[in-house]
Amino acid sequence: MEDDVQTDGPDRSRARAYYELTKPGIAGYVMVTAGVSAFVGARGDLALALALNTMVGTGLATAGALTLNQYVEREADAIMHRTRGRPIPTERVTPMEALAFGSALLMSGLLYVALAVGALPALITAASALMYHAVYTPLKSRSYVATLAGAVPGALPMLIGWTAATGTIDRGGLAMFAIGYLWQLPHVLGLAWMLREDYARVGFKLIPSGGARSIGLQMMAATGLLLPISWAPFGLGLTGVTYLIGASVLGLGFLSTAIAAAREMTEASARRVFFASLLYHPFLLALMLFDTIRL
């Protein structure tokens, strides 16, 4: 019995480490956003196979990109309190193992999307990974522009799902992308303010140079723009009145937390914006699913 524990334990630990590398919570949520966008793009008539293929392919590619990010930032991760428990800093996985694993996941995801979904969604998936690693990651230690750039690959899964269902980039797809982009800004800024000391240890410049006042105003501006942009699915005839009302209530609630942060940026006000963002987007996606107008 004791021998079994000694034999199986390391295997389970390594499997868990590889699982952690993929950041399953984030990858899973990206799969959901792509799936919802595809459903809305298909006007509620989305084939199950297409939905699953879109979500699986996007999930694989995202997991690969997230794994590769931990390979690239392994030295910074070992310094920051928030990340020092990740698989590479704790030596549960070697850097080369993470590199190979992440590369395999990303390439398999891109190939899967290309073969099972289509060339355009695969191209957008590749662009998302490229933007994440070639633009956002190197900019993090150089400029606050990284935060603005990083929201692009975060929002592209909405466009991946849309093009999977429609085969084109149109006003509806761009509206879904804009919603995803604007939502991420207060989400990331709130987190960056809470983790500012950790980020300072490794030289990450994810907060605007204006400090607390500037970050609060940018949160307010992003959520203020998000409110009318969230009405676009209704204006384009994609969703009904229930969605419009729900999006307005959610948007006003989200905006109120950002206004409070703009008035006085504190740990508590930043945390309220961050947690409001965690509630806002999933509920908005749920409203889209519930109130998509079928043709």
C-alpha positions in Angstrom: 0.0 0.0 0.0 2.8 2.4 0.9 4.7 1.5 -2.3 1.6 2.4 -4.4 1.5 5.8 -2.8 5.1 6.4 -3.5 4.8 5.2 -7.1 1.6 7.1 -8.0 2.2 10.3 -6.1 4.9 11.8 -8.3 2.9 10.9 -11.5 -0.2 12.6 -10.1 1.9 15.6 -9.1 3.4 16.0 -12.5 0.1 15.6 -14.2 -1.3 18.3 -11.9 1.7 20.6 -12.8 1.1 20.2 -16.5 -2.6 20.9 -15.9 -1.7 24.1 -13.9 0.5 25.3 -16.8 -2.6 25.5 -19.0 -4.3 27.9 -16.6 -7.6 25.9 -17.0 -9.8 28.6 -15.5 -8.7 31.1 -18.0 -8.6 28.7 -20.9 -12.0 27.3 -20.0 -13.5 30.8 -19.9 -12.0 31.6 -23.3 -13.7 28.5 -24.7 -17.0 29.8 -23.3 -16.6 33.3 -24.9 -15.8 31.7 -28.3 -18.8 29.4 -28.0 -21.3 32.2 -27.0 -20.1 34.4 -29.8 -20.5 31.6 -32.3 -24.0 30.9 -31.0 -25.0 34.6 -31.5 -23.4 34.7 -34.9 -25.3 31.6 -35.9 -28.5 33.4 -34.7 -29.1 30.5 -32.3 -28.9 27.8 -34.9 -25.4 26.5 -34.2 -24.6 22.9 -35.0 -23.3 21.0 -31.9 -20.2 19.7 -33.8 -19.2 23.2 -34.9 -19.7 24.5 -31.4 -17.6 21.8 -29.8 -14.9 22.1 -32.5 -14.7 25.8 -32.1 -14.4 25.6 -28.3 -12.0 22.7 -28.2 -9.6 24.2 -30.8 -9.7 27.6 -29.2 -9.1 26.0 -25.8 -6.1 24.0 -27.0 -4.5 27.0 -28.6 -5.2 29.2 -25.5 -3.8 26.6 -23.1 -0.7 26.5 -25.3 -0.2 30.2 -25.3 -0.7 30.4 -21.6 1.9 27.7 -21.0 4.4 29.4 -23.3 3.9 32.6 -21.4 5.0 30.9 -18.2 8.1 29.6 -20.0 9.0 33.1 -21.2 8.3 34.8 -17.9 9.7 32.0 -15.6 12.3 34.3 -14.0 9.8 37.0 -13.2 7.3 34.4 -11.9 9.9 33.1 -9.5 10.2 36.6 -7.9 6.6 37.7 -7.7 4.6 36.5 -4.7 1.5 35.8 -6.8 3.3 33.5 -9.2 6.2 31.9 -7.4 4.1 28.8 -6.8 3.6 28.0 -10.5 5.0 24.8 -11.9 8.3 26.1 -13.4 9.4 28.2 -10.4 8.7 25.3 -8.1 10.6 23.0 -10.4 7.7 20.6 -10.8 8.2 21.1 -14.6 11.4 22.1 -16.3 11.5 25.1 -18.6 12.2 22.9 -21.7 9.3 20.6 -20.8 7.0 23.6 -20.5 8.3 24.9 -23.9 7.6 21.6 -25.6 4.2 21.1 -24.0 3.1 24.7 -24.7 4.3 24.5 -28.3 2.5 21.2 -28.9 -0.7 22.5 -27.5 -0.6 25.7 -29.5 0.2 24.0 -32.8 -2.4 21.3 -32.3 -5.0 24.0 -31.4 -4.2 26.0 -34.6 -4.3 22.8 -36.7 -7.5 21.7 -35.1 -9.2 25.0 -35.8 -8.0 25.2 -39.3 -9.2 21.6 -40.2 -12.3 21.4 -38.1 -13.6 25.0 -38.2 -12.0 27.1 -41.0 -9.1 29.1 -42.3 -10.3 32.5 -41.0 -10.9 31.4 -37.4 -7.5 29.7 -37.5 -5.8 32.8 -38.8 -7.4 34.9 -36.0 -6.3 32.3 -33.4 -2.8 32.5 -34.7 -2.9 36.3 -34.6 -4.1 36.2 -31.0 -1.2 34.0 -30.0 1.3 36.2 -31.9 -0.1 39.4 -30.4 0.1 37.9 -26.9 3.7 36.8 -27.2 5.3 39.2 -29.7 3.6 42.4 -28.5 2.0 42.2 -25.1 4.6 40.1 -23.3 7.7 42.1 -24.3 5.9 45.4 -23.7 5.0 44.6 -20.1 8.5 45.7 -18.9 8.6 48.7 -21.2 5.4 50.6 -21.4 1.8 50.8 -20.1 0.8 50.3 -23.8 1.1 46.6 -22.9 -2.2 46.8 -21.0 -3.9 48.3 -24.0 -2.3 45.8 -26.4 -2.9 42.8 -24.1 -6.7 43.3 -24.3 -6.6 42.6 -28.0 -5.7 38.9 -27.8 -8.0 38.6 -24.8 -10.9 39.8 -27.0 -10.1 37.9 -30.2 -11.8 34.7 -29.0 -15.1 36.5 -29.5 -14.1 37.1 -33.1 -12.9 33.5 -33.5 -16.3 32.2 -32.4 -18.1 34.7 -34.6 -16.1 33.8 -37.8 -16.5 30.1 -37.0 -20.3 30.6 -37.3 -20.5 33.2 -40.1 -17.3 32.8 -42.1 -16.8 36.6 -42.1 -15.8 39.6 -40.0 -18.8 42.0 -40.0 -20.4 44.6 -37.7 -21.7 41.9 -35.4 -18.3 40.3 -35.0 -16.6 43.6 -34.4 -19.2 44.5 -31.8 -18.5 41.3 -29.9 -14.8 42.0 -30.1 -15.3 45.6 -28.8 -17.3 44.3 -25.9 -14.6 41.9 -25.0 -11.9 44.5 -25.4 -13.5 47.3 -23.3 -14.5 44.8 -20.6 -10.9 43.7 -20.1 -9.5 47.1 -19.5 -11.0 47.8 -16.1 -10.6 44.2 -15.2 -6.9 44.2 -15.9 -6.4 47.7 -14.4 -8.1 46.7 -11.2 -5.9 43.7 -10.9 -2.8 45.6 -11.8 -3.5 48.2 -9.0 -3.9 45.4 -6.4 -0.7 43.7 -7.6 1.3 46.9 -8.2 4.0 46.1 -5.6 4.4 42.6 -7.1 4.7 44.0 -10.6 7.2 46.6 -9.5 9.5 43.9 -8.2 10.0 42.7 -11.8 9.6 46.0 -13.6 6.2 45.3 -15.2 4.7 48.7 -16.2 1.0 47.8 -16.4 -0.2 50.9 -14.6 -0.4 54.3 -16.3 2.3 56.8 -15.2 -0.4 59.1 -13.8 -0.8 56.8 -10.9 -4.0 56.3 -8.9 -5.9 59.2 -10.4 -5.1 58.2 -14.0 -6.0 54.5 -13.5 -9.3 55.5 -12.0 -10.2 57.8 -14.9 -9.3 55.1 -17.4 -11.4 52.5 -15.6 -14.3 55.0 -15.7 -13.7 55.8 -19.4 -13.6 52.1 -20.4 -16.8 51.2 -18.5 -18.5 54.3 -19.8 -17.8 53.3 -23.4 -18.7 49.7 -22.7 -22.2 50.6 -21.7 -23.4 51.9 -25.2 -21.2 49.3 -27.0 -23.0 46.6 -25.1 -26.2 47.7 -26.7 -24.8 47.0 -30.2 -26.1 43.4 -30.4 -29.6 44.7 -29.8 -29.1 47.5 -32.3 -28.0 45.0 -34.9 -31.0 42.9 -34.3 -29.0 40.0 -32.8 -30.6 40.1 -29.4 -33.9 41.3 -27.9 -35.2 43.7 -25.3 -34.4 41.4 -22.4 -30.8 41.6 -23.3 -30.9 45.3 -23.7 -32.4 45.8 -20.3 -30.1 43.4 -18.6 -27.0 44.8 -20.4 -28.0 48.3 -19.2 -28.4 47.2 -15.6 -25.1 45.3 -15.6 -23.3 48.2 -17.3 -24.6 50.8 -14.9 -23.6 48.7 -12.0 -20.1 48.1 -13.4 -19.8 51.8 -14.2 -20.7 52.8 -10.7 -17.8 50.9 -9.3 -15.4 52.6 -11.7 -16.7 56.0 -10.9 -16.1 55.3 -7.2 -12.6 54.2 -8.0 -12.0 57.4 -10.1 -13.1 59.5 -7.1 -10.8 57.7 -4.7 -8.5 54.9 -5.8 -7.9 52.5 -2.9 -7.3 48.8 -2.5 -11.0 48.3 -1.7 -12.3 50.4 -4.7 -9.9 48.6 -7.1 -11.0 45.3 -5.8 -14.7 46.2 -6.3 -14.0 47.1 -9.9 -12.2 43.8 -10.4 -14.9 41.7 -8.9 -17.6 43.6 -10.7 -15.8 42.7 -13.9 -15.8 39.1 -12.9 -19.6 39.3 -12.6 -20.4 41.5 -15.5 -19.0 39.6 -18.5 -20.4 36.1 -17.6 -23.8 37.5 -16.9 -23.7 39.5 -20.2 -22.8 36.3 -22.1 -25.7 34.5 -20.4 -28.1 37.2 -21.5 -26.8 36.9 -25.1 -27.5 33.1 -25.0 -30.9 33.6 -23.5 -32.1 36.4 -25.8 -30.5 35.7 -29.2 -33.0 36.4 -31.9 -33.4 33.4 -34.1 -34.0 33.8 -37.8 
